[in-house]
Every structure is written in C-alpha cells, then in structure tokens.
Amino acid sequence: MVEGYKWRQEQRQQELTVLAWSVAALMRQKKLPRLERLLKKGEGQKKTAEEARREWEELQKEFGL
C-alpha cells in the first residue's frame, strides 16, 4: 500500500515537472501553437510509443528545442 502511494506521488511530481517545463517553453515562444494542437484531440485513443515519440519531436521542433 505504501508503494502505491509512493508511486502516485512520483507520478504527480513528474506531471508537475512536465507542466512547469511546458509553461516555461510556451512563455519563450513568439507565436504559440494552436490550442487544438496542445490539447491533442482524440486524446482518449491509445497511441503507440512511436506515435508518442513522433509527436514529442514535432512539439520540440515547434518550440525550437
């Protein structure tokens, strides 16, 4: 039970870290990506690891990272 709580806390910390990084990256942008792109319509659908990696790389290119 304690392991589950610890895992949830670690997951939450990772989520907050990604959120903070995303906000900082968006603040540096001259032109923001479309909101629909950020919200990723159809998010309920499962993506393969390759699709997720490709989307991540596209966002990095848009942010100039």
C-alpha positions as protocol buffer text, in pm:
chain_id: "A"
residue {
  index: 1
  type: MET
  ca { x: 0 y: 0 z: 0 }
}
residue {
  index: 2
  type: VAL
  ca { x: 283 y: 237 z: 83 }
}
residue {
  index: 3
  type: GLU
  ca { x: 450 y: 150 z: -250 }
}
residue {
  index: 4
  type: GLY
  ca { x: 134 y: 255 z: -435 }
}
residue {
  index: 5
  type: TYR
  ca { x: 122 y: 587 z: -256 }
}
residue {
  index: 6
  type: LYS
  ca { x: 491 y: 648 z: -327 }
}
residue {
  index: 7
  type: TRP
  ca { x: 439 y: 563 z: -695 }
}
residue {
  index: 8
  type: ARG
  ca { x: 143 y: 803 z: -720 }
}
residue {
  index: 9
  type: GLN
  ca { x: 349 y: 1081 z: -560 }
}
residue {
  index: 10
  type: GLU
  ca { x: 635 y: 1021 z: -804 }
}
residue {
  index: 11
  type: GLN
  ca { x: 394 y: 1027 z: -1097 }
}
residue {
  index: 12
  type: ARG
  ca { x: 241 y: 1352 z: -972 }
}
residue {
  index: 13
  type: GLN
  ca { x: 586 y: 1507 z: -934 }
}
residue {
  index: 14
  type: GLN
  ca { x: 673 y: 1409 z: -1290 }
}
residue {
  index: 15
  type: GLU
  ca { x: 347 y: 1560 z: -1416 }
}
residue {
  index: 16
  type: LEU
  ca { x: 418 y: 1887 z: -1234 }
}
residue {
  index: 17
  type: THR
  ca { x: 771 y: 1897 z: -1371 }
}
residue {
  index: 18
  type: VAL
  ca { x: 648 y: 1850 z: -1727 }
}
residue {
  index: 19
  type: LEU
  ca { x: 383 y: 2117 z: -1671 }
}
residue {
  index: 20
  type: ALA
  ca { x: 640 y: 2366 z: -1541 }
}
residue {
  index: 21
  type: TRP
  ca { x: 871 y: 2292 z: -1834 }
}
residue {
  index: 22
  type: SER
  ca { x: 584 y: 2333 z: -2082 }
}
residue {
  index: 23
  type: VAL
  ca { x: 479 y: 2667 z: -1934 }
}
residue {
  index: 24
  type: ALA
  ca { x: 836 y: 2796 z: -1945 }
}
residue {
  index: 25
  type: ALA
  ca { x: 876 y: 2679 z: -2306 }
}
residue {
  index: 26
  type: LEU
  ca { x: 549 y: 2842 z: -2412 }
}
residue {
  index: 27
  type: MET
  ca { x: 646 y: 3170 z: -2246 }
}
residue {
  index: 28
  type: ARG
  ca { x: 953 y: 3190 z: -2471 }
}
residue {
  index: 29
  type: GLN
  ca { x: 756 y: 3144 z: -2792 }
}
residue {
  index: 30
  type: LYS
  ca { x: 692 y: 3434 z: -3025 }
}
residue {
  index: 31
  type: LYS
  ca { x: 397 y: 3250 z: -3175 }
}
residue {
  index: 32
  type: LEU
  ca { x: 200 y: 2997 z: -2974 }
}
residue {
  index: 33
  type: PRO
  ca { x: 92 y: 2667 z: -3128 }
}
residue {
  index: 34
  type: ARG
  ca { x: -279 y: 2625 z: -3189 }
}
residue {
  index: 35
  type: LEU
  ca { x: -470 y: 2526 z: -2877 }
}
residue {
  index: 36
  type: GLU
  ca { x: -611 y: 2222 z: -3054 }
}
residue {
  index: 37
  type: ARG
  ca { x: -256 y: 2102 z: -3115 }
}
residue {
  index: 38
  type: LEU
  ca { x: -171 y: 2136 z: -2748 }
}
residue {
  index: 39
  type: LEU
  ca { x: -491 y: 1966 z: -2634 }
}
residue {
  index: 40
  type: LYS
  ca { x: -443 y: 1681 z: -2885 }
}
residue {
  index: 41
  type: LYS
  ca { x: -793 y: 1599 z: -2998 }
}
residue {
  index: 42
  type: GLY
  ca { x: -879 y: 1234 z: -2962 }
}
residue {
  index: 43
  type: GLU
  ca { x: -660 y: 1203 z: -2655 }
}
residue {
  index: 44
  type: GLY
  ca { x: -872 y: 914 z: -2532 }
}
residue {
  index: 45
  type: GLN
  ca { x: -726 y: 695 z: -2804 }
}
residue {
  index: 46
  type: LYS
  ca { x: -420 y: 491 z: -2714 }
}
residue {
  index: 47
  type: LYS
  ca { x: -104 y: 582 z: -2902 }
}
residue {
  index: 48
  type: THR
  ca { x: 189 y: 363 z: -2978 }
}
residue {
  index: 49
  type: ALA
  ca { x: 526 y: 455 z: -2834 }
}
residue {
  index: 50
  type: GLU
  ca { x: 640 y: 551 z: -3185 }
}
residue {
  index: 51
  type: GLU
  ca { x: 345 y: 789 z: -3232 }
}
residue {
  index: 52
  type: ALA
  ca { x: 404 y: 950 z: -2895 }
}
residue {
  index: 53
  type: ARG
  ca { x: 775 y: 992 z: -2970 }
}
residue {
  index: 54
  type: ARG
  ca { x: 698 y: 1145 z: -3311 }
}
residue {
  index: 55
  type: GLU
  ca { x: 451 y: 1393 z: -3155 }
}
residue {
  index: 56
  type: TRP
  ca { x: 704 y: 1485 z: -2888 }
}
residue {
  index: 57
  type: GLU
  ca { x: 970 y: 1552 z: -3153 }
}
residue {
  index: 58
  type: GLU
  ca { x: 726 y: 1769 z: -3351 }
}
residue {
  index: 59
  type: LEU
  ca { x: 649 y: 1977 z: -3043 }
}
residue {
  index: 60
  type: GLN
  ca { x: 1020 y: 2017 z: -2972 }
}
residue {
  index: 61
  type: LYS
  ca { x: 1073 y: 2143 z: -3328 }
}
residue {
  index: 62
  type: GLU
  ca { x: 786 y: 2390 z: -3287 }
}
residue {
  index: 63
  type: PHE
  ca { x: 940 y: 2517 z: -2964 }
}
residue {
  index: 64
  type: GLY
  ca { x: 1284 y: 2537 z: -3123 }
}
residue {
  index: 65
  type: LEU
  ca { x: 1444 y: 2295 z: -2880 }
}
